[in-house]
Amino acid sequence: MKDKMTLILFSGDLDKALAGLNLATAAASMGIEVVIFYTFWGLNILRKGKSLTKPKGLKRKLFGIMNKGGATKLPLSRFHMAGIGTEMMKQLMKEMKFPSIPELMKLAKSLGVKFIACTTTMGMMGLTKDDLISEVDAYAGAATYLANASQAKINLFL
Amino acid sequence: MPIAKTVEKMQELKPGEVLVILADDEGIKSDMPAWCQATGNELLAIQEENGKYRIFIRKKGG
């Protein structure tokens, strides 16, 4: 049986997404089956640049204004500094020929990494399938994650 | 990230072709043999010079 790894990508920070996707692509290339479960802020990584659906209710609307999504718009977990620190990091990554988040996601998909979006947090944040990129393989909750994790040797939370 | 880059390039290669990787990441000395062992690609050589690494990998098959 193939080895398996699951990642919970809870964080929507650029650095953590980078670490998670780097691990996922390395694992997939080494013949390990990989499932990434995107939940909470991690859903921002799967979001299209602009939200298509209008969130229902004032709280979700305000939340939608504050919580911007999109794989190219992720902030650093430290030294974001209103975007200046993050921009510097992105330029540094380019100079060092690091792949970007969208590039790593594309590579991950080409290696068969599965993306699961957490429906529970999607509901809370007022996100619909239309808000997320088409690369999402499944929409599910905790039980699906656990069913995957219980078959996997490596389970990580980022 | 050298592994991610290697994975990307290896997809473009035909079996039996050799990829030369240039890296300045010391971890490559440990990572590339581990990666090759797991993937079945053949690690031909790792050359080290002034903190830079040149790695030769033959794609499996062919």
Backbone of each chain as ProteinMPNN parsed JSONL, in Angstrom:
{"seq_chain_A": "MKDKMTLILFSGDLDKALAGLNLATAAASMGIEVVIFYTFWGLNILRKGKSLTKPKGLKRKLFGIMNKGGATKLPLSRFHMAGIGTEMMKQLMKEMKFPSIPELMKLAKSLGVKFIACTTTMGMMGLTKDDLISEVDAYAGAATYLANASQAKINLFL", "coords_chain_A": {"N_chain_A": [[0.834, -1.205, 0.0], [0.4, 2.254, -0.712], [2.252, 4.862, 0.879], [0.892, 7.419, 2.982], [0.082, 10.88, 3.473], [-1.321, 13.478, 5.393], [-2.216, 16.917, 5.485], [-3.242, 19.521, 7.568], [-4.128, 22.56, 6.608], [-4.447, 25.178, 8.253], [-3.717, 27.719, 8.568], [-3.558, 30.851, 6.846], [-1.301, 32.099, 6.152], [1.442, 33.309, 4.252], [4.053, 32.221, 4.639], [3.569, 29.842, 6.048], [1.913, 28.479, 4.309], [3.674, 28.124, 2.257], [5.582, 26.418, 3.421], [3.956, 24.174, 3.884], [3.047, 23.469, 1.292], [5.427, 22.992, 0.015], [6.345, 20.75, 1.373], [4.268, 19.017, 0.716], [4.521, 18.741, -2.093], [7.066, 17.622, -2.265], [6.635, 15.211, -0.896], [4.623, 14.006, -2.483], [6.057, 13.661, -4.843], [7.748, 11.728, -4.035], [6.286, 9.495, -4.047], [4.342, 9.372, -2.144], [0.995, 9.415, -1.112], [-0.915, 12.324, -0.99], [-2.977, 14.426, 0.951], [-4.444, 17.534, 1.306], [-6.056, 19.384, 3.687], [-7.878, 22.154, 3.736], [-8.657, 24.616, 5.96], [-10.371, 27.127, 7.967], [-8.365, 30.014, 8.037], [-6.775, 29.022, 6.115], [-8.38, 28.531, 3.961], [-8.294, 30.826, 2.497], [-6.187, 30.532, 0.778], [-7.196, 29.021, -1.216], [-8.979, 30.645, -2.391], [-10.43, 32.526, -5.062], [-9.197, 35.525, -6.561], [-11.116, 37.664, -6.409], [-14.153, 37.789, -4.612], [-17.081, 36.188, -5.665], [-19.632, 35.701, -4.847], [-22.059, 37.385, -2.91], [-21.692, 37.839, 0.476], [-23.997, 36.724, 2.966], [-25.734, 38.686, 5.311], [-24.781, 41.13, 7.798], [-22.531, 40.738, 9.48], [-21.004, 38.797, 8.159], [-20.528, 40.159, 5.815], [-18.933, 42.346, 6.614], [-16.836, 40.902, 7.591], [-15.961, 39.712, 5.271], [-14.889, 41.916, 3.972], [-12.709, 42.487, 5.565], [-11.247, 40.149, 5.542], [-9.34, 39.272, 3.177], [-8.884, 37.224, 0.309], [-7.092, 34.801, -1.786], [-4.418, 33.285, -3.498], [-2.216, 34.798, -4.169], [-2.215, 36.848, -2.471], [-1.521, 36.405, 0.151], [-0.54, 37.11, 3.519], [2.547, 37.48, 5.404], [3.289, 35.565, 8.375], [4.74, 36.826, 10.291], [6.188, 40.076, 10.517], [4.702, 41.291, 8.503], [3.976, 43.923, 8.204], [2.042, 45.908, 7.2], [2.084, 45.053, 4.616], [4.515, 45.674, 3.489], [6.71, 44.18, 4.439], [5.93, 41.645, 3.551], [5.929, 42.016, 0.794], [8.637, 42.453, 0.376], [9.633, 39.951, 1.072], [8.512, 38.402, -0.95], [9.82, 39.418, -3.181], [12.383, 38.695, -2.575], [12.104, 35.936, -2.653], [11.682, 35.614, -5.368], [14.139, 36.479, -6.407], [15.727, 34.483, -5.358], [14.849, 32.441, -6.817], [12.746, 30.905, -5.847], [9.802, 28.932, -5.981], [6.517, 30.356, -6.414], [3.47, 30.6, -4.412], [1.142, 30.028, -6.078], [2.516, 28.641, -8.141], [3.587, 26.442, -6.765], [1.223, 25.224, -5.995], [0.179, 24.478, -8.431], [2.114, 22.669, -9.243], [1.819, 20.781, -7.21], [-0.781, 19.85, -7.776], [-0.316, 18.683, -10.265], [1.111, 16.522, -9.487], [-0.7, 14.993, -8.278], [-1.695, 15.678, -5.758], [-4.278, 15.933, -3.382], [-6.82, 18.329, -2.851], [-8.811, 19.362, -0.246], [-11.568, 21.257, 0.699], [-12.742, 22.776, 3.624], [-15.99, 22.503, 4.516], [-17.401, 23.323, 6.726], [-16.097, 25.603, 7.826], [-16.263, 27.154, 5.562], [-18.966, 27.743, 5.426], [-19.256, 29.274, 7.715], [-17.712, 31.497, 7.108], [-19.023, 32.477, 4.992], [-18.394, 31.634, 2.445], [-18.669, 30.264, -0.833], [-18.674, 27.498, -3.189], [-18.191, 28.739, -5.582], [-16.505, 30.773, -4.901], [-14.088, 29.631, -4.631], [-11.1, 28.208, -6.12], [-10.957, 26.084, -9.071], [-9.429, 23.872, -8.674], [-9.958, 22.504, -6.378], [-10.621, 19.377, -4.995], [-12.489, 18.131, -3.385], [-15.264, 18.795, -1.21], [-15.679, 18.953, 2.134], [-15.985, 17.816, 5.595], [-14.889, 17.493, 9.053], [-15.055, 14.703, 9.575], [-14.397, 13.452, 7.169], [-11.777, 14.325, 6.888], [-10.64, 13.005, 9.11], [-11.082, 10.334, 8.45], [-9.32, 10.103, 6.326], [-6.924, 10.757, 7.628], [-6.624, 8.73, 9.482], [-5.719, 6.666, 7.965], [-3.252, 7.436, 7.264], [0.334, 7.785, 7.591], [1.696, 10.043, 8.185], [0.667, 12.956, 9.624], [0.005, 16.282, 9.621], [-0.304, 19.55, 11.091], [-0.744, 22.806, 10.14]], "CA_chain_A": [[0.0, 0.0, 0.0], [1.114, 3.52, -0.805], [2.289, 5.691, 2.085], [-0.034, 8.542, 2.859], [0.305, 12.024, 4.362], [-2.342, 14.524, 5.349], [-1.86, 18.203, 6.084], [-4.323, 20.481, 7.803], [-3.633, 23.922, 6.399], [-5.362, 26.036, 9.016], [-3.204, 29.078, 8.448], [-3.545, 31.466, 5.515], [-0.08, 32.904, 6.043], [2.316, 32.974, 3.117], [5.172, 31.358, 5.045], [3.087, 28.511, 6.421], [1.426, 27.84, 3.076], [4.895, 27.758, 1.53], [6.129, 25.231, 4.078], [3.037, 23.062, 3.67], [3.009, 23.061, -0.111], [6.753, 22.445, -0.291], [6.317, 19.389, 1.914], [3.289, 18.227, -0.045], [5.066, 18.409, -3.412], [8.182, 16.689, -2.054], [6.052, 13.918, -0.532], [3.939, 13.437, -3.654], [7.072, 13.238, -5.813], [8.397, 10.536, -3.478], [5.339, 8.397, -4.121], [3.411, 9.393, -1.011], [-0.314, 9.998, -1.417], [-1.033, 13.514, -0.134], [-4.254, 15.128, 1.045], [-4.389, 18.783, 2.079], [-7.366, 19.826, 4.168], [-7.802, 23.603, 3.943], [-9.727, 25.087, 6.828], [-10.208, 28.481, 8.505], [-7.635, 30.993, 7.207], [-6.193, 28.266, 5.008], [-9.292, 28.634, 2.81], [-7.895, 31.989, 1.699], [-5.243, 30.071, -0.244], [-7.998, 28.443, -2.301], [-9.94, 31.622, -2.903], [-10.129, 33.329, -6.248], [-8.858, 36.892, -6.152], [-12.294, 38.42, -6.002], [-15.31, 36.984, -4.257], [-18.155, 36.328, -6.636], [-20.919, 35.719, -4.166], [-22.209, 38.395, -1.853], [-21.98, 37.162, 1.745], [-25.287, 37.093, 3.561], [-25.701, 39.219, 6.667], [-23.817, 42.205, 8.039], [-21.288, 40.232, 10.082], [-20.21, 38.132, 7.114], [-20.123, 41.194, 4.856], [-17.796, 43.045, 7.223], [-15.758, 39.918, 7.663], [-15.47, 39.564, 3.896], [-14.076, 43.093, 3.659], [-11.452, 42.411, 6.328], [-10.513, 38.912, 5.255], [-9.135, 39.135, 1.728], [-8.337, 35.926, -0.072], [-6.327, 34.676, -3.023], [-3.09, 32.715, -3.246], [-1.146, 35.789, -4.375], [-2.401, 37.956, -1.516], [-1.332, 35.941, 1.522], [0.432, 37.873, 4.298], [3.495, 36.728, 6.237], [2.812, 35.441, 9.751], [5.47, 37.841, 11.049], [6.79, 41.15, 9.707], [3.892, 41.659, 7.331], [4.15, 45.38, 8.209], [1.109, 46.529, 6.25], [2.361, 44.584, 3.254], [5.889, 45.995, 3.064], [7.539, 43.004, 4.742], [5.524, 40.546, 2.673], [6.392, 42.339, -0.559], [10.086, 42.226, 0.371], [9.838, 38.502, 1.072], [8.15, 37.896, -2.282], [10.892, 39.783, -4.112], [13.526, 37.853, -2.199], [11.807, 34.598, -3.175], [11.88, 35.681, -6.815], [15.587, 36.544, -6.628], [16.301, 33.176, -5.026], [14.18, 31.485, -7.717], [11.78, 30.079, -5.127], [8.493, 28.955, -6.62], [5.485, 31.093, -5.68], [2.372, 29.742, -3.943], [0.394, 29.461, -7.211], [3.368, 27.673, -8.849], [3.649, 25.221, -5.951], [-0.094, 24.581, -6.035], [0.077, 23.864, -9.757], [3.0, 21.5, -9.201], [1.167, 19.806, -6.324], [-1.895, 19.237, -8.506], [0.215, 17.822, -11.339], [1.631, 15.318, -8.831], [-1.839, 14.25, -7.744], [-2.069, 16.069, -4.396], [-5.714, 16.227, -3.292], [-7.212, 19.501, -2.065], [-10.158, 19.321, 0.325], [-11.969, 22.503, 1.35], [-13.601, 22.515, 4.78], [-17.308, 23.112, 4.315], [-17.862, 23.924, 7.987], [-15.604, 26.976, 7.902], [-16.778, 27.892, 4.4], [-20.275, 28.23, 5.821], [-19.088, 30.323, 8.709], [-17.133, 32.684, 6.481], [-19.88, 32.904, 3.892], [-17.765, 31.302, 1.16], [-19.307, 29.191, -1.59], [-17.773, 26.833, -4.137], [-17.854, 29.717, -6.624], [-15.425, 31.642, -4.421], [-12.837, 28.874, -4.594], [-10.546, 27.8, -7.416], [-11.514, 24.811, -9.56], [-8.517, 22.78, -8.328], [-10.448, 21.797, -5.191], [-11.105, 18.054, -5.38], [-13.642, 17.721, -2.589], [-15.757, 19.699, -0.167], [-16.033, 18.02, 3.197], [-15.757, 18.27, 6.959], [-13.938, 16.837, 9.948], [-15.088, 13.239, 9.492], [-13.64, 13.07, 5.967], [-10.369, 14.49, 7.215], [-10.235, 11.948, 10.046], [-11.042, 9.069, 7.709], [-8.054, 10.141, 5.584], [-5.789, 10.802, 8.558], [-6.452, 7.446, 10.17], [-5.0, 5.776, 7.042], [-1.974, 8.041, 6.897], [1.416, 7.679, 8.563], [2.149, 11.395, 8.51], [-0.435, 13.905, 9.701], [0.558, 17.538, 10.147], [-1.203, 20.71, 11.235], [-0.012, 24.057, 9.962]], "C_chain_A": [[0.869, 1.256, 0.0], [1.138, 4.233, 0.549], [1.383, 6.894, 1.871], [0.305, 9.634, 3.865], [-0.885, 12.962, 4.258], [-1.792, 15.777, 6.015], [-3.152, 18.944, 6.369], [-3.696, 21.846, 7.625], [-4.656, 24.872, 6.997], [-5.002, 27.5, 8.784], [-3.264, 29.582, 7.014], [-2.328, 32.349, 5.344], [0.799, 32.385, 4.914], [3.396, 31.97, 3.512], [4.713, 29.94, 5.367], [2.56, 27.751, 5.203], [2.611, 27.33, 2.259], [5.487, 26.471, 2.098], [5.269, 24.006, 3.789], [3.07, 22.544, 2.243], [4.341, 22.485, -0.564], [6.824, 20.988, 0.167], [5.415, 18.478, 1.079], [3.86, 17.816, -1.397], [6.22, 17.419, -3.278], [7.634, 15.291, -1.772], [5.417, 13.246, -1.746], [4.953, 12.925, -4.669], [7.782, 11.979, -5.346], [7.421, 9.361, -3.393], [4.381, 8.316, -2.947], [2.104, 10.054, -1.457], [-0.545, 11.172, -0.468], [-2.425, 14.135, -0.219], [-4.04, 16.4, 1.862], [-5.808, 19.225, 2.404], [-7.254, 21.304, 4.526], [-8.97, 24.038, 4.822], [-9.382, 26.462, 7.404], [-9.425, 29.394, 7.559], [-6.99, 30.316, 6.004], [-7.071, 28.314, 3.757], [-8.922, 29.811, 1.91], [-6.952, 31.608, 0.561], [-6.006, 29.558, -1.471], [-8.928, 29.452, -2.953], [-9.474, 32.27, -4.194], [-9.86, 34.741, -5.749], [-10.049, 37.659, -5.621], [-13.432, 37.47, -5.666], [-16.44, 37.244, -5.236], [-19.505, 36.423, -5.954], [-20.912, 36.796, -3.094], [-22.528, 37.659, -0.552], [-23.3, 37.661, 2.336], [-25.093, 37.599, 4.989], [-24.567, 40.199, 6.887], [-22.483, 41.684, 8.554], [-20.389, 39.609, 9.024], [-19.706, 39.145, 6.089], [-18.881, 41.917, 5.361], [-16.573, 42.135, 7.255], [-15.11, 39.736, 6.292], [-14.58, 40.721, 3.476], [-12.713, 42.995, 4.338], [-10.581, 41.248, 5.876], [-10.386, 38.685, 3.751], [-8.489, 37.791, 1.42], [-7.544, 35.972, -1.357], [-4.895, 34.278, -2.743], [-1.96, 33.733, -3.413], [-1.209, 36.899, -3.327], [-2.152, 37.556, -0.071], [-0.287, 36.785, 2.246], [1.418, 36.948, 5.019], [2.948, 36.642, 7.658], [3.533, 36.424, 10.67], [6.035, 38.865, 10.059], [6.015, 41.44, 8.427], [4.004, 43.167, 7.11], [3.343, 46.079, 7.114], [1.461, 46.192, 4.805], [3.795, 44.8, 2.806], [6.807, 44.78, 3.259], [7.235, 41.847, 3.805], [6.029, 40.773, 1.249], [7.893, 42.08, -0.685], [10.401, 40.732, 0.296], [9.552, 37.92, -0.31], [9.246, 38.209, -3.293], [12.132, 38.937, -3.859], [13.341, 36.44, -2.763], [12.051, 34.539, -4.673], [13.37, 35.658, -7.14], [16.232, 35.19, -6.386], [15.703, 32.052, -5.867], [13.315, 30.475, -6.961], [10.486, 30.072, -5.926], [7.489, 29.723, -5.757], [4.403, 30.11, -5.223], [1.561, 29.177, -5.12], [1.213, 28.417, -7.983], [3.439, 26.343, -8.084], [2.322, 24.47, -5.975], [-0.284, 23.849, -7.352], [0.908, 22.58, -9.792], [2.364, 20.391, -8.358], [0.038, 19.082, -7.051], [-1.388, 18.291, -9.579], [0.773, 16.523, -10.772], [0.521, 14.528, -8.137], [-2.21, 14.561, -6.3], [-3.549, 16.455, -4.385], [-5.969, 17.433, -2.394], [-8.646, 19.311, -1.557], [-10.441, 20.655, 1.008], [-12.969, 22.19, 2.453], [-14.918, 23.266, 4.647], [-17.818, 23.816, 5.571], [-17.402, 25.378, 8.087], [-16.054, 27.808, 6.698], [-18.116, 28.531, 4.754], [-20.171, 29.405, 6.778], [-18.615, 31.628, 8.076], [-17.96, 33.191, 5.303], [-19.25, 32.647, 2.536], [-18.548, 30.18, 0.485], [-18.279, 28.577, -2.536], [-17.305, 27.804, -5.222], [-16.711, 30.636, -6.211], [-14.066, 30.962, -4.497], [-12.408, 28.434, -5.992], [-11.022, 26.388, -7.788], [-10.634, 23.611, -9.2], [-8.938, 22.017, -7.079], [-11.076, 20.468, -5.62], [-12.373, 17.665, -4.636], [-13.994, 18.783, -1.558], [-16.261, 18.817, 0.956], [-15.694, 18.607, 4.562], [-14.809, 17.375, 7.729], [-13.897, 15.321, 9.771], [-14.29, 12.734, 8.285], [-12.149, 13.207, 6.227], [-9.887, 13.326, 8.079], [-10.151, 10.588, 9.366], [-9.752, 8.975, 6.902], [-6.868, 10.013, 6.526], [-5.54, 9.455, 9.214], [-5.748, 6.425, 9.277], [-3.584, 6.267, 6.741], [-0.937, 7.898, 8.015], [1.832, 9.055, 9.057], [0.949, 12.329, 8.485], [0.071, 15.183, 10.355], [-0.465, 18.66, 10.141], [-0.381, 21.981, 11.103], [-0.937, 25.243, 10.112]], "O_chain_A": [[1.927, 1.304, 0.629], [0.149, 4.207, 1.281], [1.141, 7.327, 0.744], [0.759, 9.349, 4.973], [-1.396, 13.211, 3.167], [-1.015, 15.711, 6.968], [-4.049, 18.995, 5.527], [-2.83, 22.245, 8.404], [-5.597, 25.307, 6.333], [-5.856, 28.386, 8.801], [-3.043, 28.819, 6.074], [-2.314, 33.242, 4.498], [0.881, 31.183, 4.664], [3.627, 30.988, 2.807], [5.373, 28.964, 5.011], [2.739, 26.538, 5.086], [2.559, 26.258, 1.655], [5.845, 25.556, 1.357], [5.788, 22.932, 3.485], [3.116, 21.337, 2.009], [4.386, 21.601, -1.42], [7.3, 20.115, -0.558], [5.756, 17.333, 0.782], [3.703, 16.667, -1.809], [6.343, 16.49, -4.076], [8.109, 14.306, -2.338], [5.644, 12.063, -2.003], [4.744, 11.881, -5.287], [8.352, 11.244, -6.153], [7.704, 8.355, -2.742], [3.689, 7.314, -2.77], [2.109, 11.108, -2.093], [-0.384, 11.022, 0.743], [-2.972, 14.341, -1.303], [-3.518, 16.349, 2.976], [-6.642, 19.412, 1.518], [-6.607, 21.661, 5.511], [-10.132, 23.847, 4.463], [-8.235, 26.901, 7.332], [-9.795, 29.529, 6.392], [-6.697, 30.963, 4.999], [-6.582, 28.159, 2.638], [-9.201, 29.797, 0.712], [-6.916, 32.264, -0.479], [-5.529, 29.65, -2.603], [-9.586, 29.15, -3.948], [-8.286, 32.527, -4.391], [-10.255, 35.102, -4.64], [-10.007, 38.231, -4.531], [-13.646, 36.471, -6.353], [-16.717, 38.39, -5.59], [-20.403, 37.129, -6.413], [-19.89, 37.071, -2.464], [-23.521, 36.934, -0.479], [-23.66, 38.833, 2.225], [-24.364, 36.993, 5.775], [-23.52, 40.111, 6.245], [-21.425, 42.135, 8.116], [-19.182, 39.851, 8.989], [-18.603, 39.011, 5.561], [-17.903, 42.081, 4.631], [-15.447, 42.551, 6.983], [-13.891, 39.623, 6.168], [-13.628, 40.538, 2.717], [-11.692, 43.372, 3.762], [-9.355, 41.343, 5.833], [-11.206, 38.003, 3.136], [-7.655, 37.294, 2.178], [-7.345, 37.034, -1.946], [-4.235, 34.846, -1.873], [-0.874, 33.552, -2.863], [-0.354, 37.784, -3.301], [-2.53, 38.288, 0.843], [0.737, 37.139, 1.661], [1.136, 35.766, 5.212], [2.228, 37.536, 8.102], [2.999, 36.812, 11.709], [6.319, 38.54, 8.906], [6.597, 41.789, 7.4], [4.112, 43.632, 5.975], [3.891, 46.743, 6.234], [1.166, 46.959, 3.888], [4.246, 44.175, 1.845], [7.571, 44.408, 2.369], [8.136, 41.159, 3.326], [6.495, 39.846, 0.586], [8.367, 41.563, -1.697], [11.298, 40.302, -0.429], [10.277, 37.044, -0.781], [9.567, 37.388, -4.152], [12.829, 38.521, -4.784], [14.279, 35.831, -3.276], [12.562, 33.545, -5.19], [13.815, 34.923, -8.022], [17.154, 34.789, -7.096], [16.003, 30.876, -5.663], [13.172, 29.329, -7.387], [10.107, 31.097, -6.492], [7.595, 29.74, -4.53], [4.418, 28.938, -5.599], [1.314, 27.972, -5.164], [0.659, 27.413, -8.432], [3.363, 25.267, -8.677], [2.294, 23.24, -5.976], [-0.832, 22.747, -7.393], [0.467, 21.55, -10.301], [2.369, 19.221, -8.741], [-0.09, 17.861, -6.96], [-1.957, 17.219, -9.786], [0.896, 15.532, -11.493], [0.783, 13.515, -7.488], [-2.954, 13.804, -5.676], [-4.019, 17.196, -5.249], [-5.399, 17.541, -1.308], [-9.573, 19.123, -2.344], [-9.633, 21.125, 1.809], [-13.921, 21.437, 2.248], [-14.957, 24.497, 4.662], [-18.573, 24.785, 5.487], [-18.193, 26.272, 8.388], [-16.208, 29.025, 6.804], [-18.374, 29.692, 4.435], [-20.898, 30.393, 6.665], [-19.052, 32.715, 8.453], [-17.633, 34.211, 4.695], [-19.536, 33.361, 1.574], [-19.029, 29.26, 1.148], [-17.16, 29.074, -2.665], [-16.181, 27.711, -5.716], [-16.029, 31.21, -7.06], [-13.026, 31.618, -4.438], [-13.221, 28.306, -6.908], [-11.433, 25.609, -6.928], [-11.038, 22.465, -9.395], [-8.341, 20.992, -6.752], [-11.945, 20.432, -6.491], [-13.228, 16.962, -5.174], [-13.147, 19.553, -1.103], [-17.175, 18.017, 0.755], [-15.192, 19.726, 4.676], [-14.037, 16.607, 7.155], [-12.823, 14.72, 9.811], [-13.597, 11.72, 8.368], [-11.356, 12.344, 5.852], [-8.843, 12.734, 7.804], [-9.264, 9.788, 9.664], [-9.155, 7.903, 6.801], [-5.929, 9.262, 6.265], [-4.396, 9.08, 9.473], [-5.234, 5.423, 9.775], [-2.817, 5.596, 6.05], [-1.266, 7.89, 9.201], [2.263, 9.216, 10.199], [0.291, 12.479, 7.456], [0.512, 15.169, 11.504], [-1.363, 18.709, 9.301], [0.563, 22.205, 11.861], [-0.498, 26.387, 9.995]]}, "seq_chain_B": "MPIAKTVEKMQELKPGEVLVILADDEGIKSDMPAWCQATGNELLAIQEENGKYRIFIRKKGG", "coords_chain_B": {"N_chain_B": [[13.717, 24.296, -1.299], [14.985, 23.202, -3.571], [14.204, 20.598, -4.143], [11.516, 20.778, -4.952], [11.869, 22.244, -7.293], [13.402, 20.435, -8.725], [11.629, 18.31, -9.016], [9.768, 19.505, -10.702], [11.286, 19.962, -13.033], [12.054, 17.361, -13.679], [9.751, 16.273, -14.634], [9.693, 17.092, -17.204], [11.657, 15.721, -18.436], [12.858, 12.88, -20.401], [12.799, 9.308, -19.806], [15.924, 8.044, -18.69], [17.363, 10.259, -19.381], [19.655, 12.812, -18.237], [19.636, 14.993, -15.501], [21.057, 18.028, -14.517], [21.636, 19.608, -11.543], [21.946, 22.724, -10.016], [22.791, 24.033, -6.924], [22.663, 25.981, -3.871], [22.085, 25.201, -1.429], [22.752, 23.615, 1.462], [21.405, 21.45, 2.521], [20.765, 19.85, 0.431], [22.616, 17.845, 0.101], [21.85, 15.791, 1.765], [19.153, 15.597, 1.189], [18.811, 15.035, -1.58], [19.883, 12.405, -2.101], [18.04, 10.982, -0.494], [15.651, 11.598, -1.721], [16.051, 10.522, -4.265], [16.297, 7.827, -3.647], [13.711, 7.264, -2.776], [12.216, 7.812, -5.06], [13.299, 6.329, -7.079], [14.894, 7.303, -9.028], [18.18, 7.732, -10.445], [20.952, 8.619, -8.623], [23.738, 10.129, -9.748], [26.026, 11.68, -9.19], [27.331, 13.933, -6.689], [28.724, 16.997, -6.652], [30.777, 19.199, -4.874], [31.593, 22.57, -4.395], [33.037, 25.34, -3.065], [30.81, 25.833, -1.336], [28.76, 25.527, -3.134], [26.639, 23.366, -5.007], [26.638, 20.72, -7.331], [24.589, 18.54, -8.876], [23.986, 15.389, -10.291], [21.475, 13.636, -11.874], [19.948, 10.696, -13.064], [17.072, 10.106, -14.872], [14.637, 7.695, -14.012], [13.948, 4.48, -15.595], [13.853, 3.531, -19.115]], "CA_chain_B": [[13.021, 24.336, -2.583], [15.619, 22.5, -4.701], [13.448, 19.388, -4.472], [10.347, 21.198, -5.732], [12.367, 22.609, -8.632], [13.845, 19.197, -9.377], [10.407, 17.583, -9.385], [9.192, 20.216, -11.834], [12.134, 19.722, -14.217], [12.072, 15.936, -14.003], [8.532, 15.98, -15.393], [9.93, 17.436, -18.62], [12.69, 14.832, -18.977], [12.504, 11.52, -20.827], [13.55, 8.312, -19.035], [17.315, 7.853, -19.095], [18.042, 11.556, -19.519], [20.322, 13.243, -17.015], [19.383, 16.372, -15.074], [22.104, 18.621, -13.691], [21.031, 20.581, -10.63], [22.87, 23.602, -9.312], [22.135, 24.495, -5.705], [23.548, 26.501, -2.825], [21.427, 24.782, -0.2], [23.54, 22.496, 1.967], [20.502, 20.332, 2.781], [20.681, 19.027, -0.777], [23.514, 16.687, 0.26], [21.071, 14.748, 2.417], [17.824, 15.501, 0.574], [18.77, 14.462, -2.929], [19.95, 10.941, -2.012], [16.78, 10.477, 0.079], [14.616, 11.749, -2.748], [16.344, 9.556, -5.336], [15.984, 6.493, -3.136], [12.251, 7.124, -2.73], [11.598, 7.93, -6.385], [13.888, 5.357, -8.002], [15.81, 7.958, -9.965], [19.545, 7.359, -10.1], [21.85, 9.722, -8.262], [25.024, 9.804, -10.377], [27.117, 12.34, -8.472], [27.151, 15.25, -6.056], [29.998, 17.712, -6.588], [30.693, 20.363, -3.988], [32.678, 23.513, -4.607], [32.802, 26.641, -2.421], [29.443, 25.967, -0.831], [27.767, 25.297, -4.199], [26.511, 21.944, -5.299], [26.237, 20.305, -8.677], [24.08, 17.182, -8.702], [23.614, 14.722, -11.546], [20.452, 12.61, -11.653], [19.406, 10.076, -14.274], [15.662, 9.762, -14.701], [14.466, 6.237, -14.033], [13.35, 3.886, -16.785], [14.577, 3.745, -20.373]], "C_chain_B": [[13.736, 23.615, -3.724], [14.842, 21.255, -5.111], [12.236, 19.745, -5.341], [10.753, 21.532, -7.164], [12.78, 21.368, -9.422], [12.641, 18.41, -9.884], [9.814, 18.18, -10.655], [9.964, 19.879, -13.116], [12.085, 18.262, -14.66], [10.852, 15.54, -14.826], [8.749, 16.212, -16.887], [10.917, 16.471, -19.277], [12.127, 13.487, -19.439], [13.299, 10.545, -19.965], [14.966, 8.143, -19.587], [18.079, 9.152, -19.256], [18.594, 12.005, -18.169], [20.011, 14.719, -16.75], [20.55, 16.839, -14.217], [21.474, 19.724, -12.858], [22.124, 21.414, -9.984], [22.156, 24.146, -8.091], [23.151, 25.085, -4.736], [22.971, 26.177, -1.447], [22.108, 23.506, 0.305], [22.698, 21.242, 2.209], [20.399, 19.358, 1.613], [21.525, 17.755, -0.663], [22.779, 15.497, 0.879], [19.756, 14.497, 1.672], [17.821, 14.763, -0.755], [18.949, 12.939, -2.913], [18.648, 10.339, -1.482], [15.677, 10.501, -0.975], [14.803, 10.714, -3.855], [15.991, 8.133, -4.893], [14.47, 6.251, -3.168], [11.635, 7.085, -4.121], [12.142, 6.922, -7.381], [14.74, 5.983, -9.083], [17.242, 7.72, -9.494], [20.406, 8.596, -9.824], [23.238, 9.367, -8.778], [26.181, 10.426, -9.603], [26.655, 13.611, -7.784], [28.531, 15.896, -5.977], [29.809, 18.965, -5.742], [31.876, 21.28, -4.252], [32.291, 24.866, -4.03], [31.352, 26.843, -1.988], [28.366, 25.854, -1.896], [27.788, 23.82, -4.564], [26.042, 21.718, -6.725], [25.849, 18.838, -8.569], [23.625, 16.623, -10.041], [22.636, 13.591, -11.241], [19.99, 12.04, -12.989], [17.966, 9.663, -13.997], [15.453, 8.263, -14.89], [13.739, 5.765, -15.29], [14.231, 4.113, -17.997], [15.919, 3.041, -20.468]], "O_chain_B": [[13.128, 23.43, -4.778], [14.82, 20.894, -6.287], [11.97, 19.084, -6.345], [10.075, 21.157, -8.12], [12.537, 21.268, -10.625], [12.627, 17.913, -11.01], [9.408, 17.458, -11.566], [9.372, 19.556, -14.146], [12.076, 17.961, -15.854], [10.903, 14.597, -15.615], [8.078, 15.609, -17.725], [11.012, 16.401, -20.502], [11.094, 13.018, -18.961], [14.356, 10.901, -19.446], [15.172, 8.105, -20.8], [19.31, 9.152, -19.268], [18.082, 11.637, -17.112], [20.107, 15.567, -17.637], [20.982, 16.136, -13.304], [20.859, 20.65, -13.387], [23.106, 20.879, -9.469], [21.044, 24.664, -8.198], [24.334, 24.745, -4.767], [23.324, 26.797, -0.443], [22.048, 22.459, -0.339], [23.196, 20.12, 2.117], [20.002, 18.204, 1.776], [21.196, 16.724, -1.251], [23.057, 14.344, 0.552], [19.304, 13.36, 1.539], [16.928, 13.959, -1.022], [18.241, 12.239, -3.638], [18.203, 9.299, -1.97], [14.887, 9.566, -1.103], [13.839, 10.107, -4.322], [15.456, 7.342, -5.67], [14.012, 5.17, -3.54], [10.636, 6.398, -4.337], [11.524, 6.679, -8.418], [15.253, 5.286, -9.958], [17.492, 7.531, -8.303], [20.561, 9.479, -10.668], [23.852, 8.412, -8.302], [27.203, 9.776, -9.385], [25.72, 14.277, -8.229], [29.415, 15.378, -5.293], [28.823, 19.689, -5.877], [33.019, 20.83, -4.325], [31.313, 25.471, -4.469], [30.751, 27.887, -2.243], [27.187, 26.06, -1.608], [28.804, 23.134, -4.447], [25.178, 22.425, -7.244], [26.672, 17.993, -8.216], [22.961, 17.305, -10.821], [22.934, 12.699, -10.447], [19.68, 12.78, -13.922], [17.678, 8.966, -13.024], [16.012, 7.648, -15.798], [13.027, 6.522, -15.949], [15.243, 4.809, -17.914], [16.606, 3.157, -21.483]]}, "name": "protein", "num_of_chains": 2, "seq": "MKDKMTLILFSGDLDKALAGLNLATAAASMGIEVVIFYTFWGLNILRKGKSLTKPKGLKRKLFGIMNKGGATKLPLSRFHMAGIGTEMMKQLMKEMKFPSIPELMKLAKSLGVKFIACTTTMGMMGLTKDDLISEVDAYAGAATYLANASQAKINLFLMPIAKTVEKMQELKPGEVLVILADDEGIKSDMPAWCQATGNELLAIQEENGKYRIFIRKKGG"}
